[in-house]
Amino acid sequence: MDKKVGIIGYGSYIPRNRIKVEEIAKIWGADAPSYKRGLMLREKSVPAPDQDTITLSVEATKNALKRCNIDPKDIGAIYIGSESHPYAVKPSGTIVAEAIGAVPAIHSADFEFACKAGSEGMFVAHGLVKAGLIKYGLGIGADTSQGAPGDALEYSASAGAASFIFADHELLAEIEFTYSYMTDTPDFWRREHQFYPQHAGRFTGEPAYFKHILGAAEGILKQSGTKPEDFKYVVFHQPNGKFPMRVGKMLGFKKEQIETGWLVPTLGNTYSGSSPLGLTAVLDVAEPGDRILMVSYGSGAGSDAFIFSCTDLLPAAQNKAKLTRDYLDKHQRYIDYGTYSKFRKKIIKNN
């Protein structure tokens, strides 16, 4: 019989700092209401100067560990997907492994595939457990994403992390199917030594985002023999508020299936953490028997799709760690553009 593998622990982390769309727009003379209406963005998270992909990953993973009863030393692999690893030549995974007490008998690698690097880590960790090569696998999506001053990305590029522990027993949510879809579509890129990414404007929607989300979603629905009405929740990559709602409608999903994991209006685009963070918000409220579809997207370009089925063990685990919506909706600290620029090193003091 095919072995059941899925999530036994999950966790999230979102910095408390926020900046509103109006605060960015007034600096550049932009029309803030157009961003709020057209892209459905109101504010975004901002990492503090001492926060990066590694620290966010550690906090999210600590929450994941609270939701399962395992010894971190039994984790056989850790994969962190990010566009903003702190080091160009030094892994993030080894630091996170050390911080959670998972070393030294562990395999680790840092992944990068634009915004789907997080789902890449999840895909590989799940696969290794299913193959019987490791007992537990850890997949993380985390970013402190970048947007050049005055660029459209500056209104959305934010920070956050989601962490998932995979195993073949005591599952909170079983992975029923996976499916990936990709092409060579250069809609977004960042060259070596460049600090800010570049994008191809409207080209990032068509034929980039929509083609790949549709390709992966339609592929997994066909593979699994399911229809949109078979799912309680669906989570899509969220570069802005408009795209996931539009692609959901194109596929036949209803707004209420999307809204629970639709965090971007007040979170922003956490890049590699985008769809994984949406999944954590759904897992926080899902009930046994609920099915969840998650479809990531990464420029360059590709999408990973997963179908999850929630088990009877999920409700007891939900409140063992801080909920994603609590990070997002409570205790925010609003900052001005000057503070934001300092935090994000857009301005640097010369000593």
KOLDREN-470020 format. One record per residue (C-alpha): x, y, z. Coordinates in steps of 0.1 Angstrom, whole numbers, plus 2048, in hexadecimal, padded with zeros to 3 digits. Example, Ala and Ser with C-alpha at 12.3 -4.5 7.8 and 13.67 -1.06 7.14 Angstrom:
    u    v    w
  87B  7D3  84E
  889  7F5  847
//
This chain:
    u    v    w
  800  800  800
  80C  823  7F7
  81B  834  816
  808  852  824
  81F  870  829
  816  893  833
  81A  8AF  84C
  81F  8A7  871
  829  8CA  87C
  825  8ED  86D
  82D  910  878
  82F  933  86C
  840  954  875
  839  978  869
  84C  997  875
  836  9B0  889
  843  9CF  875
  82B  9DC  85B
  82B  9F8  841
  80B  A04  830
  807  A08  80B
  800  A2D  810
  821  A32  822
  834  A25  804
  81F  A36  7EA
  823  A59  7F9
  848  A57  7F5
  847  A4F  7D0
  828  A64  7C7
  815  A45  7BE
  7F0  A3E  7C0
  7EB  A29  7DF
  7C6  A22  7D9
  7CF  A11  7B7
  7E6  9F8  7CA
  7CB  9F2  7E3
  7AF  9ED  7C9
  7C2  9DE  7AC
  7DB  9C8  7BF
  7C6  9C5  7DF
  7E4  9CF  7F5
  7E0  9E3  815
  801  9DD  828
  81E  9C4  82B
  835  9B5  845
  859  9C3  849
  875  9B0  859
  889  9C1  875
  8AE  9C6  86F
  8B6  9A7  883
  89E  991  870
  8A6  97D  851
  89C  95D  83F
  8AF  948  859
  8A0  958  878
  87D  957  869
  882  932  860
  88D  92A  884
  86E  93A  893
  857  929  87A
  867  907  880
  865  90B  8A6
  840  90E  8A1
  83F  8F0  88B
  851  8DB  8A5
  837  8E6  8C0
  81C  8D5  8AB
  82D  8B3  8AA
  83E  89C  8C3
  860  895  8B3
  884  898  8BC
  894  8B1  8A4
  8B2  89A  8A1
  89C  882  88E
  897  89B  872
  8AA  88D  854
  8A9  8AA  83C
  8A3  8D0  83D
  89C  8E4  81E
  897  90A  81E
  889  91B  7FF
  890  940  7FD
  89A  95D  7E5
  8AB  96F  802
  8C4  956  813
  8DA  96C  828
  8FA  95D  81A
  903  958  7F5
  91B  93D  7FF
  911  92D  820
  8F1  919  825
  8D4  925  83A
  8C9  902  841
  8E7  8F9  857
  8E0  917  86E
  8BC  90E  871
  8C4  8EA  878
  8DC  8F4  893
  8C3  90C  8A3
  8A8  8F2  8A6
  8BF  8D6  8B2
  8BD  8C1  892
  8E2  8BC  88B
  8F9  8AB  882
  8EA  88C  870
  8D5  8A0  857
  8D5  8A9  832
  8D0  8CE  82A
  8CD  8E3  80B
  8C2  906  803
  8A9  909  7E6
  8A2  926  7CF
  887  927  7B4
  879  94A  7B8
  859  948  7CC
  854  922  7CA
  874  91A  7DC
  860  913  7FB
  849  8FA  7EB
  868  8EA  7DB
  876  8E3  7FE
  854  8D5  808
  853  8BF  7E9
  876  8B0  7EF
  872  8AB  814
  851  899  80E
  860  884  7F3
  87D  878  808
  866  86D  824
  850  85B  80B
  86E  849  7FD
  878  83E  820
  899  84F  820
  892  865  83E
  87B  864  85C
  872  889  85C
  878  8A4  842
  876  8C9  847
  86C  8E1  82B
  86C  907  830
  861  924  81B
  86F  945  827
  879  967  819
  881  98B  822
  878  995  7FE
  886  9B3  7EC
  876  9CF  7D8
  889  9EC  7C8
  880  A0F  7D5
  862  A1C  7C1
  85D  9FB  7AF
  83B  9EA  7AF
  84B  9CD  7C3
  852  9E5  7E0
  82D  9E5  7E8
  82B  9C0  7ED
  84E  9B1  7F5
  84C  9A6  819
  859  98C  832
  84D  96C  842
  854  946  846
  841  926  846
  84F  904  852
  842  8E1  84D
  84E  8C0  85B
  845  8A1  847
  842  87D  853
  82F  85D  84C
  81C  85B  86D
  807  871  884
  7FE  886  867
  7EB  8A7  86B
  7E6  8A9  845
  7EE  88E  82C
  7FC  897  80A
  7E6  885  7F1
  7F5  892  7D0
  811  8A9  7C3
  816  8B7  7A1
  82F  8D0  792
  82D  8E4  772
  849  8FB  764
  857  90C  745
  873  924  73D
  860  945  742
  877  962  74D
  85D  979  75D
  872  983  77C
  897  980  783
  8B4  98C  798
  8D8  98A  78A
  8F6  982  7A0
  900  9A0  7B5
  8E0  9B2  7AF
  8CD  9BB  7CF
  8AB  9C1  7C0
  899  9AA  7A7
  88B  9B5  786
  86A  9AB  776
  858  9AC  755
  83A  9C0  760
  819  9B3  754
  82B  995  745
  82E  987  769
  808  981  767
  805  973  744
  814  95C  739
  827  957  75A
  812  954  77A
  7F1  94A  76B
  7FF  931  752
  812  91E  76D
  7F8  91F  789
  7DE  913  770
  7F6  8F8  763
  7FE  8EA  785
  7DA  8ED  792
  7CA  8DD  774
  7E4  8C2  774
  7DF  8B8  798
  7B9  8B9  795
  7BB  8A2  777
  7D4  88B  789
  7BF  888  7A8
  79D  888  797
  791  8A5  7AC
  77D  8C4  7A5
  77E  8E7  7B6
  75F  8DE  7CB
  772  8C1  7DA
  788  8D9  7EE
  780  8ED  80D
  79E  904  808
  7B6  90E  7ED
  7D6  922  7EF
  7E8  932  7D2
  808  946  7D0
  800  96A  7DA
  816  984  7C9
  7F9  99C  7CF
  7D5  999  7D9
  7C6  999  7B6
  7D8  97C  7A5
  7CE  95F  7BD
  7AA  96A  7BC
  7AA  96D  796
  7BB  94B  790
  7A3  93B  7A9
  785  947  796
  795  93B  775
  798  918  785
  775  918  793
  77C  91E  7B8
  767  934  7CD
  773  953  7E1
  76B  942  802
  783  925  7F9
  79F  93E  7F4
  79B  958  80F
  7A8  944  82D
  7CB  940  81F
  7CA  962  80D
  7E2  976  823
  7F2  98E  80A
  7DC  9AD  80F
  7EB  9B3  831
  80A  99D  82F
  818  9A5  80D
  82B  98C  7F7
  842  976  80B
  850  967  7EB
  85B  943  7F5
  845  945  814
  826  951  801
  811  932  7FA
  820  91E  817
  816  939  830
  7F3  939  820
  7F3  913  827
  7FC  918  84C
  7DE  930  850
  7C7  916  841
  7D5  8FA  857
  7CF  910  875
  7A9  90D  870
  7A3  8EE  85A
  790  8D1  867
  794  8AB  862
  78B  8A0  83F
  790  8C3  830
  7A4  8C2  80F
  7BC  8DE  806
  7CB  8E6  7E5
  7EB  8FB  7E5
  7FC  907  7C5
  81D  91B  7C7
  82D  930  7AC
  850  93A  7A5
  85D  950  78A
  873  941  770
  85A  92F  771
  847  913  782
  82C  908  79B
  82A  8EB  7B4
  807  8DF  7BD
  7FE  8CA  7DC
  7DD  8BA  7E8
  7DA  8B6  80E
  7C0  8A3  821
  7BC  8AE  846
  7BB  892  861
  7AB  88E  883
  7CC  898  893
  7CC  8BB  885
  7B4  8CD  89E
  7C9  8C3  8BC
  7E9  8D1  8AD
  7DC  8F3  8A0
  7DE  906  8C1
  7FF  8F8  8CD
  811  915  8BC
  809  938  8B1
  7F0  93A  895
  7FA  94C  874
  7DD  964  877
  7E9  96E  89A
  80A  978  88B
  7FA  98A  86F
  7DD  99C  880
  7E9  9A3  8A3
  804  9BA  8B3
  80F  9CA  892
  828  9E6  894
  824  A00  878
  843  A12  86C
  84A  A2F  855
  85C  A2E  834
  87D  A3B  843
  87D  A1F  85D
  874  A06  842
  890  A12  82C
  8A9  A0F  849
  89C  9EC  852
  89E  9E0  82E
  8C1  9F0  829
  8B4  A07  80D
  8C7  A22  820
  8E8  A1A  831
  8FB  A30  849
  920  A37  840
  937  A35  85F
//
